[in-house]
Amino acid sequence: MKVPPTTDPRWNEFVRCERNYPMKCLASRIMYGQVKILAKRDAAQAIRLAYEYFQKNEALAADDLRMVFGPEKHG
């Protein structure tokens, strides 16, 4: 699954913790903890942090990426 652009509205839902995201990968859980704290001050910066994490760790965090953004749409 490709990482959605930072303009995708689901990033706001993610950084504002509007749903529970039980991350499987330890690195994802650590990143999400940082995002939750950062989002209270600067949501845009929190989105950038999460986006960069998923870009760099697309294979490692594939399950977590699918959980946040759903299955990839084809067609």
C-alpha positions in Angstrom: 0.0 0.0 0.0 1.3 3.4 -0.9 1.4 6.1 1.8 -1.3 8.7 1.1 -0.3 12.3 0.5 -0.3 14.6 3.6 -3.4 16.3 2.1 -5.5 13.2 2.7 -8.1 14.0 5.4 -7.5 10.7 7.1 -4.2 12.1 8.4 -6.1 14.6 10.5 -8.2 11.8 12.0 -5.0 9.9 12.7 -3.1 12.6 14.5 -6.2 13.8 16.4 -6.7 10.2 17.8 -10.3 10.1 16.7 -10.1 6.3 16.6 -8.1 3.8 18.4 -5.1 2.5 16.4 -3.5 -0.5 18.1 -0.3 -0.6 16.2 1.4 -4.0 15.7 4.9 -2.7 15.2 6.8 -1.4 18.2 8.4 1.4 16.1 4.9 2.4 15.0 3.7 2.5 18.6 6.6 4.8 19.5 5.9 7.1 16.6 2.2 7.2 17.4 3.0 8.2 21.0 5.1 11.1 19.7 2.4 12.1 17.2 -0.3 12.3 19.9 1.9 14.6 21.9 3.0 16.8 19.0 -0.6 17.1 17.6 -1.6 19.0 20.6 0.7 21.8 19.6 1.0 21.5 15.8 -1.2 19.0 13.9 0.6 19.8 10.6 4.0 18.9 12.1 2.5 15.7 13.6 1.2 14.7 10.1 4.6 15.3 8.6 6.2 13.2 11.3 3.8 10.3 10.7 4.0 10.6 6.9 7.8 10.5 7.0 7.8 7.5 9.3 5.4 5.5 7.1 7.4 6.6 3.9 10.7 5.4 5.4 9.2 2.2 7.0 6.6 1.2 4.4 7.5 -2.5 4.4 8.1 -2.7 8.2 4.9 -0.9 9.1 2.7 -2.2 6.3 0.1 -3.7 8.6 -0.2 -0.5 10.6 -0.4 1.6 7.5 -3.3 -0.6 6.3 -5.0 -0.3 9.7 -4.9 3.5 9.5 -5.8 4.0 5.9 -7.7 0.8 5.0 -7.1 -1.6 2.2 -5.7 -0.3 -1.0 -8.4 0.4 -3.6 -7.9 -1.1 -7.1 -9.6 0.1 -10.2 
